[in-house]
């Protein structure tokens, strides 16, 4: 029998990478879940051989229908679409219930740490956001882990890393300063930042599904490289052919930047700095390369994507 993997967010970053990996392989059939099967990205997936079905994470009935008959499921939420951890939790609950009802044999949940396990809400070292979170786009996902455990679904908890693609489409790319110099801004000091190409997340998830029992019930962290801001700037300089300087801005200054969710992101970077050893140790580059032998380094990713990086 064909083993169908229901892929949430199939027209997005992580889900899209997994659908492409499934289509390249021979182990599974890709069922691409999307709110609008008629959208151009969805039509391209259908043309490539994916089964495209309509599903909306805010509609549990549609998710249950889309998971029906699936062997596996890849589950992900997009906090940046609505900035609501509560909505992420509701969506995760819908996916967990749908997976249980469909008797899914293996689910991969793309998650992150609940930072409140490391830093209590009353800890004054980091501002509390919305009265309930330290890093909202981390905490909601981490809190949702328990929903999959309680549902009794065989789950792999996949910890992802900083998307290098954020340098293209999330306002984090290099910018030209008033003095003409080009800089990349991160509030990381001299700390190391685990990063990865988005498409490599999908390839890693595919390997987790193929190796099945080895990873069910486990937490797996992936990264392409662990780099300092200065090392990233050095690689950007080589790729772009123009000196790129690392601007190690303060956390307070970063919180005031004109980018989406600046306060949330500043807290995220602070968490990565304050708990550097644990955060990096959870994201094993060697294991990631074992899962995905084609894993790219930052330099390799830049060579393929430098034309897409615009200096702001």
C-alpha positions as CSV (number, residue, x, y, z in Angstrom):
1,X,0.0,0.0,0.0
2,X,1.1,3.6,-0.7
3,X,2.3,5.4,2.4
4,X,0.8,8.9,2.3
5,X,2.4,11.7,4.2
6,X,0.0,14.6,4.9
7,X,2.1,17.7,4.8
8,X,0.7,20.8,6.5
9,X,1.9,24.2,5.1
10,X,2.8,22.5,1.8
11,X,3.0,25.8,-0.1
12,X,5.2,27.4,2.7
13,X,8.8,27.1,3.6
14,X,9.2,23.9,5.7
15,X,6.2,22.0,4.2
16,X,7.2,22.9,0.7
17,X,10.7,21.5,1.2
18,X,9.3,18.2,2.5
19,X,6.8,17.8,-0.4
20,X,9.7,18.3,-2.9
21,X,11.8,15.7,-1.0
22,X,8.9,13.2,-1.1
23,X,8.4,13.8,-4.8
24,X,12.1,13.2,-5.4
25,X,12.0,9.9,-3.4
26,X,10.2,6.6,-3.7
27,X,9.2,5.9,-0.1
28,X,6.0,7.9,0.2
29,X,3.2,9.8,-1.5
30,X,2.9,13.5,-0.9
31,X,-0.5,14.8,0.2
32,X,-0.1,18.6,0.2
33,X,-2.4,20.5,2.5
34,X,-3.2,24.1,1.6
35,X,-6.0,26.5,2.2
36,X,-6.4,27.2,-1.5
37,X,-5.7,24.4,-3.9
38,X,-6.2,26.8,-6.8
39,X,-3.3,29.1,-5.8
40,X,-0.3,29.1,-8.2
41,X,2.0,27.3,-5.7
42,X,-0.5,24.6,-5.0
43,X,-1.1,24.1,-8.7
44,X,2.6,23.7,-9.3
45,X,2.7,21.0,-6.6
46,X,-0.2,19.2,-8.2
47,X,1.6,19.4,-11.6
48,X,4.7,17.9,-10.0
49,X,2.8,14.9,-8.7
50,X,1.5,15.8,-5.3
51,X,-2.1,15.1,-4.2
52,X,-3.3,18.6,-3.2
53,X,-6.2,18.9,-0.7
54,X,-7.9,21.8,1.0
55,X,-7.4,22.2,4.7
56,X,-7.5,25.1,7.1
57,X,-5.8,24.7,10.5
58,X,-8.5,26.9,12.0
59,X,-11.1,24.4,10.8
60,X,-10.6,21.1,12.7
61,X,-13.1,19.2,10.5
62,X,-11.1,20.0,7.3
63,X,-7.8,18.9,9.0
64,X,-9.4,15.6,10.1
65,X,-10.6,15.0,6.6
66,X,-7.2,15.8,5.1
67,X,-5.4,13.4,7.5
68,X,-7.8,10.6,6.8
69,X,-5.9,7.5,5.5
70,X,-2.5,9.0,5.9
71,X,0.4,6.9,7.1
72,X,2.3,10.0,8.4
73,X,1.8,13.7,8.9
74,X,4.1,16.7,9.0
75,X,2.7,19.4,11.3
76,X,3.8,23.1,11.4
77,X,2.2,26.4,12.4
78,X,3.0,29.9,11.1
79,X,3.1,32.3,14.1
80,X,4.1,35.2,11.9
81,X,0.8,35.0,10.0
82,X,-1.2,36.1,13.1
83,X,1.2,36.6,16.1
84,X,-1.0,34.5,18.4
85,X,0.5,31.6,20.5
86,X,-3.1,30.8,21.5
87,X,-4.1,30.3,17.9
88,X,-1.0,28.1,17.4
89,X,-2.1,26.0,20.3
90,X,-5.6,25.6,18.9
91,X,-4.2,24.6,15.5
92,X,-1.8,22.1,17.1
93,X,-4.7,20.6,19.1
94,X,-6.7,20.2,15.8
95,X,-3.7,18.4,14.2
96,X,-3.1,16.1,17.1
97,X,-6.8,15.1,17.3
98,X,-6.9,14.6,13.5
99,X,-3.8,12.4,13.6
100,X,-5.2,10.3,16.5
101,X,-8.5,9.8,14.6
102,X,-6.6,8.8,11.4
103,X,-4.3,6.4,13.4
104,X,-1.3,8.1,11.9
105,X,1.8,5.9,12.4
106,X,4.4,8.7,12.5
107,X,4.0,12.5,13.0
108,X,6.7,15.0,12.8
109,X,5.9,18.2,14.7
110,X,8.1,21.2,13.8
111,X,8.5,22.8,17.2
112,X,10.8,25.1,19.4
113,X,11.7,25.4,23.0
114,X,9.2,26.7,25.5
115,X,11.6,29.3,26.9
116,X,9.6,29.6,30.1
117,X,11.2,26.4,31.3
118,X,14.5,28.3,31.4
119,X,13.3,31.8,32.4
120,X,10.2,32.3,34.5
121,X,7.7,35.1,33.6
122,X,8.8,37.1,36.7
123,X,12.4,37.0,35.7
124,X,13.3,40.6,35.1
125,X,16.3,39.8,32.9
126,X,14.0,39.5,30.0
127,X,10.7,41.4,29.3
128,X,7.5,39.4,29.5
129,X,5.3,39.7,26.4
130,X,1.5,39.7,26.4
131,X,1.7,38.9,30.1
132,X,2.2,35.2,29.4
133,X,5.3,34.6,27.3
134,X,9.0,35.3,27.1
135,X,9.4,34.4,23.4
136,X,5.9,34.0,22.1
137,X,6.8,32.3,18.8
138,X,8.8,29.7,20.7
139,X,6.7,29.3,23.7
140,X,3.4,28.4,22.0
141,X,5.0,25.7,19.9
142,X,6.9,24.3,22.9
143,X,3.7,24.2,25.0
144,X,1.9,22.4,22.2
145,X,4.3,19.5,22.4
146,X,2.2,18.0,25.2
147,X,-0.9,18.0,23.0
148,X,0.7,15.4,20.7
149,X,1.9,13.3,23.7
150,X,-1.6,13.3,25.2
151,X,-3.1,12.3,21.9
152,X,-1.0,9.2,21.9
153,X,0.4,9.9,18.4
154,X,3.9,8.5,17.7
155,X,5.7,11.8,17.3
156,X,9.1,13.2,16.5
157,X,9.6,16.6,17.9
158,X,11.8,18.5,15.3
159,X,13.7,21.5,16.7
160,X,14.6,23.8,13.8
161,X,17.2,26.6,13.6
162,X,17.4,30.2,12.4
163,X,16.5,30.3,8.7
164,X,19.2,31.7,6.5
165,X,16.4,32.6,4.2
166,X,15.4,35.3,6.7
167,X,18.2,37.3,5.0
168,X,16.0,37.4,1.9
169,X,12.4,37.7,3.0
170,X,12.1,38.7,6.6
171,X,13.8,42.0,6.8
172,X,17.0,40.7,8.3
173,X,19.2,41.1,5.3
174,X,22.3,43.4,5.0
175,X,21.6,47.1,5.0
176,X,23.6,50.1,3.9
177,X,24.3,52.5,6.7
178,X,24.4,56.3,6.5
179,X,28.2,56.2,6.1
180,X,27.9,53.9,3.1
181,X,29.0,50.8,4.9
182,X,27.0,47.6,4.6
183,X,26.2,45.8,7.8
184,X,24.2,42.8,9.0
185,X,22.6,43.4,12.4
186,X,22.1,40.8,15.1
187,X,22.0,41.2,18.9
188,X,24.2,38.1,19.4
189,X,27.5,39.7,20.6
190,X,30.1,37.0,20.0
191,X,27.7,34.1,20.6
192,X,27.0,31.4,18.0
193,X,23.8,31.1,16.1
194,X,22.7,27.7,14.7
195,X,21.3,28.3,11.2
196,X,19.9,26.2,8.3
197,X,18.5,26.6,4.8
198,X,14.8,26.1,4.9
199,X,14.8,23.5,2.1
200,X,17.1,21.4,4.2
201,X,14.5,21.2,6.9
202,X,12.2,19.4,4.5
203,X,14.9,17.0,3.4
204,X,15.8,16.2,7.1
205,X,12.1,15.6,7.9
206,X,11.9,13.2,4.9
207,X,14.8,11.2,6.3
208,X,13.1,11.1,9.8
209,X,10.0,9.5,8.1
210,X,12.1,7.0,6.2
211,X,13.9,5.9,9.3
212,X,10.7,5.7,11.2
213,X,10.9,3.8,14.5
214,X,14.4,5.2,15.2
215,X,13.0,8.6,15.8
216,X,9.4,8.1,17.0
217,X,9.0,9.6,20.5
218,X,12.3,11.5,20.3
219,X,13.3,15.2,20.0
220,X,15.7,15.9,17.1
221,X,17.4,19.2,16.6
222,X,18.8,20.2,13.2
223,X,21.2,22.9,11.9
224,X,23.4,23.4,8.8
225,X,26.1,25.3,10.7
226,X,26.7,27.2,14.0
227,X,28.1,30.6,13.2
228,X,28.9,33.9,14.9
229,X,27.6,37.1,13.5
230,X,31.1,38.0,12.5
231,X,31.5,34.7,10.6
232,X,28.2,35.3,8.8
233,X,29.3,38.8,7.8
234,X,32.6,37.3,6.5
235,X,30.7,34.8,4.3
236,X,28.4,37.5,3.1
237,X,31.4,39.6,2.1
238,X,32.8,36.8,0.0
239,X,29.4,36.0,-1.6
240,X,28.3,39.6,-2.4
241,X,31.6,41.0,-3.3
242,X,31.2,44.0,-1.0
243,X,32.5,44.4,2.6
244,X,29.7,43.4,5.0
245,X,30.3,44.3,8.7
246,X,28.7,42.7,11.6
247,X,26.7,45.2,13.7
248,X,26.4,43.6,17.2
249,X,23.5,45.8,18.3
250,X,22.2,45.7,21.9
251,X,19.1,43.8,22.7
252,X,17.2,47.1,23.6
253,X,18.2,48.6,20.3
254,X,17.0,45.5,18.5
255,X,13.6,45.7,20.3
256,X,13.1,49.1,18.7
257,X,13.9,48.1,15.1
258,X,11.2,48.6,12.5
259,X,10.8,44.9,11.7
260,X,7.9,42.6,12.4
261,X,7.9,41.2,16.0
262,X,11.1,43.0,17.0
263,X,10.5,42.5,20.8
264,X,9.7,38.9,20.3
265,X,12.8,38.4,18.1
266,X,15.0,40.3,20.6
267,X,13.9,38.0,23.4
268,X,14.6,35.0,21.1
269,X,18.1,36.2,20.5
270,X,18.6,36.8,24.2
271,X,17.4,33.3,25.0
272,X,19.9,31.9,22.4
273,X,22.7,33.9,24.0
274,X,21.9,33.3,27.7
275,X,21.4,29.6,27.2
276,X,23.9,29.2,24.4
277,X,25.4,25.8,25.3
278,X,22.0,24.1,25.7
279,X,20.5,25.7,22.6
280,X,23.4,24.8,20.4
281,X,23.8,21.3,21.8
282,X,20.2,20.5,20.9
283,X,21.0,21.2,17.2
284,X,23.5,18.6,16.0
285,X,25.1,19.4,12.7
286,X,26.6,16.0,12.3
287,X,23.3,14.3,12.9
288,X,21.6,16.7,10.4
289,X,24.2,15.8,7.8
290,X,23.6,12.1,8.5
291,X,19.9,12.7,7.9
292,X,20.6,14.9,4.8
293,X,23.9,14.3,3.1
294,X,23.2,17.2,0.8
295,X,23.0,19.6,3.8
296,X,24.4,23.0,2.8
297,X,26.8,25.2,4.7
298,X,26.1,28.9,4.9
299,X,28.6,29.5,2.1
300,X,27.0,26.9,-0.1
301,X,23.6,28.4,0.5
302,X,24.9,31.9,-0.2
303,X,26.4,30.7,-3.5
304,X,23.0,29.5,-4.6
305,X,21.0,32.5,-3.3
306,X,23.2,35.6,-3.3
307,X,21.3,37.0,-6.3
308,X,18.2,37.1,-4.1
309,X,19.8,39.0,-1.3
310,X,19.0,42.7,-1.6
311,X,21.0,45.3,0.3
312,X,18.4,47.5,2.0
